Amino acid sequence: MQDLERTRPAGRRPRAAWRRRAATAALAGTLVAGLAGCAAGTTPGAAGAQAPATPASGADVAATTAPPAAAAATEPALTAPEPDAPAPTSDATSDATSTPGLTASAPPAEPEPTQEPEPTPPATSPAPSTAPSPTASTSPAPAPSDSAPVALRSGDRGERVRAAQEHLSDLGYWLGDADGSYGELTRQAVLALQGAAGLQRDGVLGPRTSAALADGVRPQASTSSGRALEIVRDAGLALFVVDGEVQLALHTSTGTFETYVRDDGAERLADTPAGTFAVTWAERGWTDAALGRLYSPRYFHPDGIALHGSASVPGYPASHGCARVTTAAMDMVWARDLMPVGSTVVVR
């Protein structure tokens, strides 16, 4: 083989041998280019595709048979085009390298969201209320309810007066006719009710007296049989009783139990003496007596003490010893003959 090489003229090589060497050189170039491509991050097949298919001269052949390092230095490295990728948001999030075989750094963890602080209300005073401030009422005061009725007194009129009159009459407190007018007879009936209930006697139908009326307070008799007039001094009552039952009750003003001087100069006690007596005589109409005028008196005591009519019958003891009632009440006693001569009178 070496002899044949020597017999051939210099500068000429057989075509078959040249082709084998060219193929060998091309393969070597391809390997070198592949290694260089691996180092540069290129695709091996791309570098091999750049080798010339047919050398132009012996210089070209020599170039192809050069050592791999020289070929790597002279052969330009082709870089495969990178696929499109989104632009990095910052240097910290871009890839470090694209070399195959190396593990790419993991993308940095997204920063945890920070907790938004709760808004702090401004340190200001609250806005004033827009509600309108209460204003003084200009409407008239409401009328009192039935639970707290206005007291009835002399001079009042109306259905309330009439209702009270009817109730008083039903309980036996005499006042004449229930006409809805709070007159003197109604006032006297209220005084009798107050005496029976142990209340202050003022003749006004106020809350306590109204309560006594509603409760049906009635005086009690001390006698149990027959007809009798019972005079209760402390309560200011004149009770007409039949067989232990009070038929009628009147207010009366009895003696003051004070001393006084008679016309003859004698000193006397203004008392209505307690005890049981009997009616001895009676006079109809006005009568002049030593101590004043008496209306239709019915006497029951030797000292001239009687039940009689008077123009003044206050709610307290005011007489010299007699028992005063209104003139209208005395007319009623005469008309009904409630104190016939000989009938019993009990003073207590």
C-alpha positions as CSV (number, residue, x, y, z in Angstrom):
1,M,0.0,0.0,0.0
2,Q,2.8,2.4,0.8
3,D,4.5,1.6,-2.5
4,L,1.6,2.5,-4.5
5,E,1.5,5.8,-2.8
6,R,5.0,6.5,-3.7
7,T,4.6,5.7,-7.4
8,R,1.9,8.2,-7.8
9,P,2.8,11.7,-8.7
10,A,2.8,14.2,-5.8
11,G,-0.3,16.2,-5.5
12,R,-2.5,13.5,-7.1
13,R,-4.6,11.0,-5.1
14,P,-7.0,8.4,-6.3
15,R,-10.5,9.6,-6.5
16,A,-11.8,6.7,-4.2
17,A,-9.2,7.5,-1.5
18,W,-10.0,11.1,-1.7
19,R,-13.6,10.4,-1.2
20,R,-13.0,8.2,1.8
21,R,-10.8,10.9,3.4
22,A,-13.4,13.5,2.6
23,A,-16.1,11.5,4.2
24,T,-13.9,10.8,7.3
25,A,-13.1,14.5,7.5
26,A,-16.7,15.4,7.2
27,L,-17.6,13.0,10.0
28,A,-14.9,14.4,12.2
29,G,-16.0,17.9,11.5
30,T,-19.5,16.9,12.3
31,L,-18.4,15.4,15.7
32,V,-16.3,18.4,16.5
33,A,-19.1,20.7,15.5
34,G,-21.5,18.7,17.7
35,L,-19.2,18.9,20.7
36,A,-18.8,22.6,20.0
37,G,-22.5,22.9,19.7
38,C,-23.0,21.2,23.0
39,A,-20.6,23.6,24.6
40,A,-22.3,26.6,22.9
41,G,-25.9,25.3,23.5
42,T,-26.5,24.5,19.8
43,T,-28.0,21.5,18.0
44,P,-25.4,19.0,16.6
45,G,-27.2,18.4,13.3
46,A,-27.0,22.1,12.5
47,A,-23.2,22.3,12.5
48,G,-22.9,19.2,10.3
49,A,-25.1,20.7,7.8
50,Q,-22.6,23.5,7.2
51,A,-19.7,21.3,5.9
52,P,-19.1,21.7,2.1
53,A,-20.1,18.8,0.0
54,T,-17.0,19.0,-2.4
55,P,-13.7,20.7,-1.7
56,A,-12.5,23.2,-4.3
57,S,-8.7,22.4,-4.0
58,G,-6.1,20.7,-1.9
59,A,-6.1,23.6,0.5
60,D,-9.8,22.9,1.2
61,V,-9.0,19.2,1.8
62,A,-6.2,20.2,4.2
63,A,-8.6,22.4,6.0
64,T,-11.0,19.5,6.4
65,T,-8.3,17.3,7.9
66,A,-7.2,19.8,10.4
67,P,-7.3,18.8,14.1
68,P,-10.7,19.0,15.7
69,A,-9.6,21.9,18.0
70,A,-8.7,24.1,14.9
71,A,-11.9,23.2,13.2
72,A,-13.8,24.2,16.3
73,A,-12.0,27.5,16.3
74,T,-12.6,28.2,12.7
75,E,-16.1,26.8,12.4
76,P,-18.8,29.3,13.4
77,A,-21.2,28.0,16.0
78,L,-24.8,28.1,15.0
79,T,-27.4,28.6,17.7
80,A,-30.8,27.1,17.4
81,P,-33.5,29.7,17.7
82,E,-35.0,29.8,21.1
83,P,-38.8,29.5,21.3
84,D,-40.7,32.6,22.1
85,A,-41.0,33.2,25.9
86,P,-42.7,36.0,27.8
87,A,-40.4,38.8,28.8
88,P,-39.1,38.4,32.4
89,T,-40.6,40.7,34.9
90,S,-37.3,41.3,36.6
91,D,-33.8,40.1,36.8
92,A,-34.6,37.9,39.7
93,T,-37.2,35.9,37.9
94,S,-35.3,35.3,34.6
95,D,-33.7,31.9,33.8
96,A,-30.0,31.5,34.8
97,T,-28.9,29.3,31.8
98,S,-30.4,27.3,29.0
99,T,-27.7,24.6,28.9
100,P,-29.2,21.1,28.4
101,G,-28.5,18.6,31.2
102,L,-28.4,21.3,33.9
103,T,-31.3,21.7,36.2
104,A,-32.9,25.0,35.7
105,S,-33.4,27.0,38.9
106,A,-36.9,26.8,40.2
107,P,-39.0,29.9,39.8
108,P,-38.9,32.0,42.9
109,A,-41.9,31.6,45.1
110,E,-44.5,34.3,44.9
111,P,-44.3,36.7,47.8
112,E,-47.1,36.0,50.3
113,P,-49.7,38.8,50.3
114,T,-49.3,41.1,53.1
115,Q,-52.2,41.7,55.5
116,E,-53.8,45.0,54.8
117,P,-54.2,46.8,58.2
118,E,-57.7,47.5,59.3
119,P,-58.5,51.1,58.7
120,T,-58.5,53.0,61.9
121,P,-61.4,55.4,62.3
122,P,-60.4,59.0,62.6
123,A,-60.2,60.2,66.1
124,T,-62.9,62.7,65.6
125,S,-66.1,63.3,67.6
126,P,-69.2,61.7,66.2
127,A,-71.4,63.8,64.1
128,P,-74.3,65.3,66.0
129,S,-77.6,63.6,65.6
130,T,-79.9,65.0,63.0
131,A,-83.0,64.0,65.0
132,P,-84.9,67.1,65.9
133,S,-84.8,68.0,69.6
134,P,-88.0,67.7,71.4
135,T,-90.1,70.8,71.6
136,A,-92.6,71.8,74.2
137,S,-96.0,70.5,73.4
138,T,-98.5,73.2,72.7
139,S,-101.5,70.9,72.8
140,P,-103.7,71.2,75.8
141,A,-103.3,68.8,78.7
142,P,-105.5,65.7,78.3
143,A,-108.5,65.3,80.4
144,P,-108.1,63.2,83.5
145,S,-108.9,59.6,83.1
146,D,-111.6,57.7,85.1
147,S,-108.8,56.1,87.2
148,A,-108.1,59.5,88.7
149,P,-111.3,61.5,88.4
150,V,-111.6,65.2,89.3
151,A,-113.2,65.7,92.7
152,L,-116.9,66.7,92.7
153,R,-118.0,69.6,94.9
154,S,-120.7,72.1,95.4
155,G,-121.7,73.9,92.2
156,D,-120.7,71.0,89.9
157,R,-123.2,69.6,87.4
158,G,-123.4,66.8,85.0
159,E,-123.8,63.0,84.7
160,R,-121.1,62.3,87.1
161,V,-122.9,64.2,89.8
162,R,-126.2,62.5,88.9
163,A,-124.5,59.1,89.1
164,A,-123.0,59.9,92.5
165,Q,-126.4,61.1,93.7
166,E,-128.1,57.9,92.7
167,H,-125.5,55.8,94.4
168,L,-125.7,57.8,97.6
169,S,-129.5,57.5,97.6
170,D,-129.3,53.7,97.1
171,L,-127.1,53.5,100.2
172,G,-129.7,55.4,102.2
173,Y,-128.0,58.9,102.3
174,W,-130.9,61.2,101.8
175,L,-130.4,64.2,99.3
176,G,-133.8,64.7,97.7
177,D,-133.9,64.2,94.0
178,A,-130.9,63.1,91.9
179,D,-131.0,66.1,89.5
180,G,-127.3,66.2,88.4
181,S,-126.7,69.4,90.4
182,Y,-124.2,69.3,93.3
183,G,-126.3,71.4,95.8
184,E,-126.5,71.7,99.6
185,L,-128.5,68.5,100.0
186,T,-125.9,66.5,98.0
187,R,-123.1,68.1,100.1
188,Q,-125.0,67.0,103.2
189,A,-125.3,63.4,101.9
190,V,-121.5,63.4,101.2
191,L,-120.9,64.7,104.8
192,A,-123.0,61.7,106.1
193,L,-121.0,59.3,104.0
194,Q,-117.7,60.7,105.2
195,G,-118.9,60.4,108.8
196,A,-119.8,56.8,108.3
197,A,-116.5,56.1,106.7
198,G,-114.5,57.9,109.3
199,L,-113.2,60.4,106.9
200,Q,-112.6,64.2,107.3
201,R,-116.0,65.8,106.7
202,D,-115.6,68.5,104.0
203,G,-118.5,67.7,101.7
204,V,-116.2,67.1,98.7
205,L,-116.5,63.9,96.7
206,G,-112.8,63.3,96.3
207,P,-110.8,60.1,95.7
208,R,-111.1,58.6,99.3
209,T,-114.8,59.5,99.6
210,S,-115.4,58.2,96.1
211,A,-113.7,54.9,97.1
212,A,-116.0,54.7,100.2
213,L,-119.0,55.3,97.9
214,A,-117.8,52.6,95.5
215,D,-117.3,50.3,98.5
216,G,-120.9,50.9,99.6
217,V,-120.0,52.1,103.1
218,R,-123.1,52.4,105.3
219,P,-123.5,53.2,109.0
220,Q,-124.6,50.6,111.4
221,A,-127.5,50.8,113.9
222,S,-127.2,50.1,117.6
223,T,-130.9,49.3,118.2
224,S,-132.4,46.0,117.1
225,S,-136.1,46.4,117.3
226,G,-138.8,49.1,116.8
227,R,-138.4,52.5,115.4
228,A,-135.7,54.8,116.6
229,L,-133.7,57.9,115.9
230,E,-130.0,57.3,116.6
231,I,-127.8,60.3,116.9
232,V,-124.1,59.5,116.5
233,R,-122.2,62.5,117.8
234,D,-118.7,61.8,116.8
235,A,-119.7,60.8,113.2
236,G,-122.3,63.6,112.9
237,L,-125.0,61.2,111.9
238,A,-128.8,61.1,112.4
239,L,-130.0,57.6,111.6
240,F,-133.6,56.6,111.2
241,V,-133.8,52.9,112.1
242,V,-136.5,50.3,111.8
243,D,-135.9,47.0,113.5
244,G,-132.2,47.3,113.4
245,E,-131.9,48.5,109.8
246,V,-130.9,52.0,108.9
247,Q,-133.5,53.4,106.5
248,L,-132.2,56.9,106.1
249,A,-129.0,58.7,107.1
250,L,-128.6,62.5,107.6
251,H,-125.7,64.6,108.5
252,T,-126.2,66.5,111.7
253,S,-124.2,69.1,113.7
254,T,-124.5,68.6,117.4
255,G,-123.3,70.4,120.6
256,T,-119.7,71.8,120.8
257,F,-119.3,70.7,124.4
258,E,-118.1,74.2,125.2
259,T,-119.6,76.5,127.9
260,Y,-121.8,79.4,127.1
261,V,-123.9,82.0,129.0
262,R,-127.6,82.1,128.7
263,D,-129.6,85.3,128.6
264,D,-130.4,85.0,132.3
265,G,-126.7,84.9,133.1
266,A,-126.6,81.2,133.8
267,E,-123.6,79.3,132.5
268,R,-124.3,76.2,130.5
269,L,-122.4,73.4,128.7
270,A,-123.2,73.1,125.0
271,D,-123.6,69.3,125.1
272,T,-125.8,66.8,123.4
273,P,-126.1,64.4,126.3
274,A,-125.8,60.7,125.6
275,G,-128.6,58.3,126.5
276,T,-132.0,56.9,125.5
277,F,-134.8,59.4,125.3
278,A,-138.3,59.7,123.8
279,V,-139.9,62.4,121.7
280,T,-142.1,64.6,124.0
281,W,-143.5,67.3,121.7
282,A,-143.0,69.0,118.3
283,E,-143.7,72.4,116.7
284,R,-144.2,73.0,113.0
285,G,-142.3,75.8,111.2
286,W,-140.0,78.4,112.5
287,T,-139.9,78.9,116.3
288,D,-138.1,81.5,118.3
289,A,-136.3,80.0,121.3
290,A,-134.0,81.3,124.0
291,L,-130.9,80.4,122.0
292,G,-132.1,81.2,118.5
293,R,-134.6,80.2,115.9
294,L,-135.5,76.5,115.3
295,Y,-137.2,75.1,112.3
296,S,-139.9,72.5,113.0
297,P,-138.2,71.1,116.2
298,R,-139.0,67.7,117.7
299,Y,-137.9,67.7,121.3
300,F,-136.6,64.7,123.1
301,H,-134.8,66.1,126.2
302,P,-136.1,68.1,129.2
303,D,-133.5,70.8,128.7
304,G,-135.1,71.7,125.4
305,I,-132.8,69.7,123.2
306,A,-134.4,68.7,119.9
307,L,-133.8,67.6,116.3
308,H,-134.6,70.7,114.2
309,G,-134.0,72.4,110.9
310,S,-131.3,75.2,110.6
311,A,-129.9,77.4,107.9
312,S,-126.4,76.4,109.0
313,V,-125.3,72.8,109.3
314,P,-121.5,72.7,109.1
315,G,-119.4,69.6,108.9
316,Y,-118.5,69.9,112.6
317,P,-120.3,70.3,116.0
318,A,-121.6,73.9,116.1
319,S,-124.8,73.9,118.3
320,H,-125.7,74.6,121.9
321,G,-126.8,71.0,122.3
322,C,-129.5,70.4,119.7
323,A,-129.0,68.2,116.6
324,R,-129.2,70.4,113.5
325,V,-130.2,69.2,110.0
326,T,-131.3,71.1,106.9
327,T,-134.7,72.6,106.7
328,A,-135.4,70.4,103.7
329,A,-134.5,67.3,105.7
330,M,-136.8,68.4,108.6
331,D,-139.6,68.8,106.1
332,M,-139.0,65.3,105.0
333,V,-139.0,64.0,108.6
334,W,-142.4,65.7,109.2
335,A,-143.7,64.5,105.8
336,R,-142.9,60.9,106.6
337,D,-143.6,61.2,110.3
338,L,-140.3,59.6,111.1
339,M,-140.3,61.0,114.7
340,P,-143.7,60.6,116.1
341,V,-144.3,61.7,119.7
342,G,-143.2,58.9,122.0
343,S,-140.7,57.4,119.6
344,T,-137.2,56.5,120.8
345,V,-134.2,58.7,120.5
346,V,-130.8,57.2,121.3
347,V,-127.8,59.6,121.6
348,R,-124.4,57.9,121.5
